[in-house]
Amino acid sequence: MGGKDIGDLLGGVLGGRGGTGSGVLLVGALLKAVDGGNPLDTLVGALAGAGLGEQTRSWVGPGENRSVTGEELQRALGDDLLERVAREVGVSPAQAADDLAQALPHAVDRLTPDGQVPQAGSLEELIRRDAL
């Protein structure tokens, strides 16, 4: 599935609440970049392991989503991954980090409606499961 197709599906799931125009595309590109098994589980685990556990738990669980800054995401994701995702969408790594900081909490919240990361074998399966 191409990046635009993933962005379209993810945009439908998020209902236009994914932050800036590039936010939805960046979330899709990020999930695609970590697509090894369950991409959402991989991403949430990596962010939690990089010191963003409180934030990610709030996005997955019920209640208000805790915010995250672009700088925090940049540190957690690492320069290589962030540059790859930014390049795919056509923005600078700093812009990607800031846009992801706005879009990612809502995206993870929306993709985890039952308060836990759903089982999915791929990004497409994860998004389609939620879109149905």
N, C-alpha and C positions, 0 to 999 in steps of 0.2 A: 504494500500500500504506500503510495507516495506521500510526501510531506503535506501537500495541499489537501489530500483526502483525509489524512489524520487530523489536520487543522480544522477541516470542515466538520468532521465527526465530533471532535473535542469541543468545538464552538457550539454545536448543538447541545451537547451534554451540559456545558457551562451556561447556556442560555444567555450569552452575551455579557456575562459577569466576570470574565476572565481578566479584567484590567484593560490595559491598552491593546490596540490592534495587534501588536506583535506578541502580547502576553500569551494568548492562546497558542499561537504558533510556537513560541518558545517552550511552553509546557509540553506540547506534542513532540518537539525536537528533543527535549530533555528526556522524556519517557522513552523515546525511540533510541536514544543514545545509551540508555541503561537497560535496554530490552534484552535481558538474559533471564529467561524464565518469566517470573511475574515482575514486570518493570516497576509497578507502583510499590510493591513490597521491597524491591531492591533499592529504590530511591528513598523511601521512608527510612529504611534501615541505615543507609549511608548517611543521610542527614542527621539521624539520631546519633549515630556513632561519631559524627563530627561535631557534637556539642549542641545540636538543635533538637534534642529529645523532647523538651517541654513544648516547643512549638509544634513539632510533628504530632505529638500525642493530642494536642488541642485540635489539630486539623482533622485527624481521624476520628476522635471521640466526639461526644455530644458537647454542646456549649459553644461559647465564643472562640473563634480562631485567634490565636496569638499571632502577632505580627512578627515579621522577620525583615531585616534590612538587606539591601543589595550587598553590602560588605560582608555580612554574615554568610550569605549564600555563596559569595565568591570564595570565601575561606573554606566553606564546607564542600563545595563542588570541586574546587581546584581549578587552576588556570587552564589546563589542557581541555578539560570537559567543557568549561564555560566558553572558551574560544571556539571550540568545534560547534557548539549549539548556536552561538552568536553568528558564526559564519554561515551556517545553514539558513538562518532567517534574514541575514543581511544587516545586522546591527553590530555595534561595538560590544565587547565583553562587558564594559561598565553599564551600558544601556540594557543589555540582556539581564544582568544581575538585578538591576532596579526594576525592570519589567516583571521578571520572575518573582521578585519579592512581593509585588502586587497581585500577581495571578496565581501563584502556587498554593497559597493557603486555601483559596476558594476551590481551586481545581481538586486538590486532595480531599477536601471536605465533601465536595460533590461526588467524587468517585468512591467514597466510603460511606454511603448513606446508612449503613447498619452499625456504624461505630467500629468497624474493623476492615482491614484491607481484604478485599474479596480475592478469592482464588481465580487466577487467570493465567493462561499459558503464554499470552502475548499481549502487546499493546492494543492491537485491533480487537482481540477478544474482550479485554477490559473495557474499552470504550463502547463497543457494540452492546455488551451486557448492560451497561448503564443507559444506553440510548434507547433500548427497547422498552 
